[in-house]
Amino acid sequence: MRIAVASGKGGTGKTFVTVNLARSYGKPLLVLDCDVEEPNSNLFLKGDLVSQRRSTVLVPKVDESLCDGCRVCADACEFNAIVVIAGKPLIFEDLCHSCGACATLCPQQAITEVDHEIGSVTIRQAKQIRLVEGSIDVGKALAVPIIRDVKDYADTAKEDHVIIDSPPGTSCPMVWTIGDADMVLLVAEPTAFGLHDLMLAVETVQEVGIPFGVVINKDGLGDDRIDRYCEEKHIGILARIPHDRRIAQLYAKGDIVVDALPSYRTLFGELWKRIELEVQSEGTRDDR
């Protein structure tokens, strides 16, 4: 079962839910940190380094001895990654989406594709939890290729369950991350801004067509506007995490709440049960 933890904006508690849900499971489990612009699950799931490798994409390289400056490559590029100046092609590697059109269409066969490093993928083992995290290099723009590299590890996973910490927001990186999940947990805070961003996230997940439910973090901080929205839209609230000073204190120290406060282990245990019931119910509906 693949569970994606997402939100309409950053700072709502995605990583908090991810690491505590993972630790409360009590069996071998795979966690994928796909928030590649700022991965931080490793701050809580402290473990031994298993491996690390560079993440690359293919970008064009021009053999100027063959190029005649015909501009076919520049005209073919949908992302303006190639311009021709004074008959010489100039490649903007960080704009390239590795579609291969320029190399395919070049009439002089002057273009080949070479590896271009954009980030890294790191694997750590934290007790029963295997953590795979992606990290994009400073100044690089394309998060999706690194997310794909991270998610490739789930295809050969020995663990029964996978929890995916999604990038915040509702843009391409988030959609790529949740695309093959069995269930999406949308984490939201009960405030006006929290409701606004939750509505955007709900629209996105519904468009992708994945079962989802809401986890209200810092419950009691604001008002009941998220409750009223979920009731109106018939969206299930799977868990409520109280606005608790003890959580903030433990989180600030890099501690996992379910290890320190037994009541929260019970809360996340109940969340696991709700998730499994939702996934089973969705599977039953699909079989009809």
TAVENQUI-V510189 format. One record per pair of residues at least 6 apart in sequence whose C-alpha atoms are under 6 Angstrom apart, sorted by the first residue. I is the first residue (numbers start at 1). J is the second residue. Records with the same first field share a line. If there is no record, write none. Layout:
# TAVENQUI-V510189
I->J + J
This chain:
# TAVENQUI-V510189
1->161
2->161 + 162 + 163 + 181 + 182
3->163 + 181 + 183 + 184
4->163 + 164 + 178 + 184
5->14 + 165 + 166 + 184 + 185
6->166 + 186
7->168 + 186 + 187
8->168 + 169 + 197 + 198 + 201
9->168 + 169
10->168
12->188
21->268
24->265
28->128 + 129 + 159
29->129 + 159 + 161
30->129 + 130 + 162
31->131 + 162 + 163 + 164
32->132 + 133 + 164
33->133 + 165
34->147 + 165 + 166
35->166 + 167
36->134 + 135 + 136
37->136
44->254
45->126
46->126
47->124 + 125 + 126
48->124 + 125
49->124
50->123 + 124
51->122 + 123
52->121 + 122
53->120 + 121
54->119 + 120
55->117 + 118 + 119 + 120
56->115 + 116 + 117 + 118
57->115 + 116
58->98 + 113 + 114 + 115 + 116
59->98 + 113 + 114
60->112 + 113
61->111 + 112 + 113
62->110 + 111
63->110
66->110
67->110
69->87 + 88
73->102
74->82 + 83
81->91 + 92 + 95 + 96
82->90 + 91
83->89 + 90
84->90
103->111 + 112
118->137
119->135 + 136 + 137
120->134 + 135
121->133 + 134
122->132 + 133
123->131 + 132
124->130 + 131
144->173
166->174 + 177
167->174
183->211 + 212
184->212
185->212 + 213 + 214
186->214 + 215
187->214 + 215 + 216
188->194 + 216 + 217
189->216 + 217
190->222 + 223 + 226
191->222
195->226
213->236 + 237
214->237 + 238
215->237 + 238 + 239 + 240
216->240
217->241
218->241 + 242 + 243
219->241 + 242 + 243
220->243
221->243
258->264 + 265
